[in-house]
């Protein structure tokens, strides 16, 4: 037999080198990880693109709304309030009144005013909801003021018991304990609060239209205002169980009614009985 020299053959060396250079097999977890990374990167790029597009679209819509509001203002309001909202001898400035004041005054039909008088009265609204919001958006760009309240504070879902306490303390002296309204001085009056939307009630408290004081968030918190709205909506949905309400004018009016009509009826019956006996 031929003795081995102890040196590996060339073919064996080539096989060993080939085995050393063979790439490692990729595991299934690595494939899944690469797939997840790829999907995440694609989703991130898409989200960034759509967010940018949405922001640009929202900016365009806001600019269009403000532009529409400016046109409406110049056509319907500038003759009294001035071209730059600076005010005139006939109407106050609107700089800094905010969107809430415009939404209340225009959204309830009080503005544009039909005629000068002790106070602007509620009447049919002359603009669509979109036009009202456009006017409010334009005025809100001229000075900082209260914004239109969020729906969560105007939905009437607050605490009516707490709202009743707050209303009787802060509002009943003018609006009556049942929100029926009442007379003020110099031909002015506090309007009835039935049939008024929660948004307009909140805006009235926030901006203080006509002779009404301003109840900012330091006087009545947003939750307090929400509770007051809930109380008024509770009264509106639950009529008085005591019969004829006499306009919800309170015990003084009810007592006067008894004295005039009740006592008058007694006197009339007495006179009739006396005449019959004679």
C-alpha atoms as one frame of an Amber mdcrd trajectory, in Angstrom:
protein
   0.000   0.000   0.000   1.034   3.580  -0.718   1.835   5.410   2.400   0.035
   8.662   3.010   2.282  11.647   3.075   0.079  13.431   5.702  -0.622  16.343
   3.355  -4.291  16.774   2.305  -4.970  16.531  -1.366  -5.828  19.581  -3.483
  -9.409  18.353  -4.056  -9.999  17.992  -0.319  -8.659  21.476   0.318 -10.970
  22.958  -2.305 -14.003  21.283  -0.772 -13.138  22.583   2.672 -12.680  26.112
   1.372 -16.036  25.942  -0.423 -17.721  24.836   2.740 -16.119  27.746   4.605
 -17.433  30.272   2.080 -21.022  28.913   2.014 -23.447  31.745   3.208 -25.435
  31.163   6.361 -29.103  30.377   5.846 -31.523  33.210   6.798 -33.900  32.265
   9.587 -37.698  32.748   9.300 -37.729  35.373  12.078 -35.300  37.551  10.142
 -37.569  37.454   7.087 -40.590  38.448   9.160 -38.638  41.255  10.837 -37.554
  42.669   7.476 -41.140  42.491   6.228 -42.428  44.319   9.309 -39.755  47.028
   8.994 -40.620  47.525   5.349 -44.334  47.823   6.052 -43.723  50.224   8.931
 -41.510  52.444   6.798 -44.067  52.480   3.992 -46.901  53.286   6.405 -44.909
  56.071   8.028 -44.153  57.726   4.710 -47.808  57.419   3.665 -49.045  58.841
   6.984 -46.653  61.766   6.733 -47.807  62.468   3.193 -51.534  62.267   4.012
 -51.109  64.341   7.211 -49.347  67.058   5.235 -52.043  66.939   2.572 -54.793
  67.090   5.212 -53.135  70.042   6.930 -52.825  71.873   3.629 -56.472  71.100
   2.841 -57.639  72.298   6.287 -55.620  75.493   5.880 -57.196  76.084   2.489
 -60.708  75.507   3.869 -60.068  77.883   6.790 -58.732  80.554   4.448 -61.750
  80.170   2.152 -64.099  80.416   5.141 -62.439  83.589   6.393 -62.546  85.081
   2.900 -66.250  84.303   2.585 -66.860  85.804   6.017 -65.044  88.985   5.043
 -67.265  89.378   1.962 -70.407  88.846   4.045 -69.195  91.330   6.635 -68.464
  94.040   4.090 -71.858  93.563   2.467 -73.986  93.374   5.617 -72.138  94.754
   8.645 -69.495  97.276   7.631 -71.959 100.152   7.223 -72.521 100.156  11.009
 -69.434  98.506  12.484 -66.841  99.998  10.118 -64.784  98.493   7.314 -62.047
  97.405   9.747 -64.420  96.427  12.606 -63.398  99.664  14.329 -66.977 100.686
  15.138 -68.906 103.864  14.377 -71.321 106.189  16.116 -74.089 103.714  15.321
 -72.466 100.469  16.468 -69.590  99.333  18.698 -66.257  97.951  17.582 -66.023
  94.218  16.928 -62.269  93.964  17.450 -61.662  91.234  20.018 -65.299  90.167
  20.508 -64.448  86.683  19.249 -66.344  84.086  17.263 -68.774  83.304  20.110
 -70.289  86.798  20.134 -70.820  86.760  16.366 -72.294  83.265  16.426 -74.770
  84.344  19.114 -75.811  87.699  17.664 -76.060  86.569  14.042 -77.167  83.007
  14.811 -80.191  84.238  16.794 -81.172  86.852  14.212 -80.406  89.801  16.471
 -77.862  90.981  13.925 -78.021  92.584  11.484 -80.387  94.769  13.509 -83.651
  95.712  11.841 -83.837  99.089  13.614 -82.265 100.965  16.473 -83.924 100.558
  19.834 -83.306  99.807  23.499 -81.913  96.397  22.525 -81.710  94.092  19.529
 -84.512  91.540  19.573 -84.476  87.961  18.385 -85.871  87.487  14.877 -85.571
  85.026  11.970 -81.950  84.337  11.043 -80.879  85.933   7.752 -77.911  83.674
   7.028 -77.253  79.962   6.706 -75.255  78.103   9.345 -72.198  78.058   7.086
 -72.438  81.805   6.529 -72.768  82.451  10.260 -69.669  80.355  10.918 -67.825
  82.192   8.136 -68.661  85.589   9.658 -67.551  84.327  13.075 -64.301  82.986
  11.624 -63.519  86.324   9.967 -64.201  88.423  13.069 -62.133  85.980  15.147
 -59.079  86.824  13.011 -59.284  90.472  14.117 -58.309  90.369  17.774 -58.504
  87.601  20.343 -61.903  86.766  21.837 -64.033  83.879  23.123 -64.398  80.980
  20.713 -67.546  79.023  19.929 -67.928  76.484  22.780 -67.340  72.787  22.266
 -70.384  70.542  21.918 -69.506  68.644  25.090 -70.464  71.704  27.153 -73.697
  72.554  25.319 -75.396  69.170  24.943 -77.600  69.584  28.042 -76.145  66.492
  29.705 -74.902  68.208  32.860 -76.212  68.175  36.424 -79.593  70.008  36.453
 -79.745  70.147  40.272 -76.418  71.974  40.506 -77.349  74.055  37.471 -80.598
  75.109  39.167 -78.692  76.397  42.191 -76.332  78.380  39.987 -79.172  79.744
  37.871 -81.193  80.915  40.880 -78.096  82.621  42.291 -76.821  84.311  39.142
 -79.643  84.563  36.602 -83.111  84.340  38.164 -83.272  88.010  39.191 -83.562
  88.935  35.510 -84.655  85.803  33.658 -87.077  84.519  36.331 -86.487  81.307
  38.273 -88.035  79.292  35.447 -86.239  81.148  32.661 -89.451  82.874  31.536
 -87.772  86.270  31.163 -88.641  89.597  32.719 -88.755  93.354  32.261 -85.769
  95.622  32.894 -85.406  99.413  32.874 -85.680 101.828  29.937 -87.646  99.457
  27.730 -85.124  96.650  27.990 -85.914  93.087  28.989 -84.380  89.726  29.776
 -85.665  87.294  27.147 -87.253  83.934  27.834 -84.811  81.041  27.612 -87.172
  78.399  26.254 -86.384  77.192  22.779 -82.821  78.539  22.897 -80.040  76.182
  21.874 -77.428  75.148  24.411 -74.709  76.752  22.283 -76.429  80.143  22.281
 -77.081  79.967  26.043 -73.411  79.233  26.659 -72.312  82.020  24.295 -74.625
  84.501  26.038 -73.059  83.680  29.404 -69.599  83.912  27.880 -70.005  87.203
  26.001 -72.707  89.121  27.938 -74.937  90.479  25.155 -77.182  93.518  25.648
 -77.455  94.215  29.418 -76.334  90.774  30.508 -73.118  90.560  32.542 -70.209
  88.462  31.348 -69.754  85.136  33.142 -66.237  84.124  32.194 -64.607  80.882
  33.273 -63.505  82.452  36.565 -67.119  83.296  37.453 -68.733  80.146  36.087
 -66.546  77.303  34.896 -67.383  75.495  31.640 -68.850  72.682  33.742 -71.008
  75.185  35.658 -72.317  76.582  32.375 -73.030  73.064  31.192 -75.053  72.394
  34.354 -77.074  75.601  33.896 -77.917  74.551  30.351 -78.979  71.143  31.672
 -81.289  72.845  34.198 -82.945  74.993  31.538 -83.400  72.035  29.230 -84.899
  70.053  32.119 -87.466  72.811  32.730 -88.247  72.905  29.031 -88.794  69.146
  28.860 -90.799  68.912  32.106 -93.771  71.296  32.264 -95.179  72.460  35.589
 -97.313  69.775  37.300 -99.343  72.404  39.164-101.730  73.327  36.378-101.882
  76.738  34.715 -98.414  78.302  34.986 -99.383  81.967  34.496 -96.301  82.405
  32.359 -93.982  81.158  35.125 -93.883  84.696  36.485 -93.444  83.581  40.064
 -95.374  83.795  43.359 -95.944  87.576  43.211 -97.802  87.347  39.919 -99.715
  84.295  41.112-100.723  86.036  44.327-101.810  89.139  42.407-103.896  86.921
  40.128-105.671  85.412  43.159-106.317  88.813  44.708-107.683  90.380  41.531
-109.654  87.526  40.007-110.358  85.456  43.126-111.454  88.359  45.296-113.283
  89.873  42.343-115.202  86.645  41.862-116.157  86.613  45.568-117.399  90.205
  45.370-119.358  89.426  42.192-121.048  86.407  43.788-121.868  88.457  46.898
-123.442  91.214  44.818-125.454  88.667  42.836-126.760  86.943  45.952-127.697
  90.305  47.519-129.530  91.389  44.381-131.374  88.070  44.187-132.491  88.228
  47.800-133.922  91.710  47.294
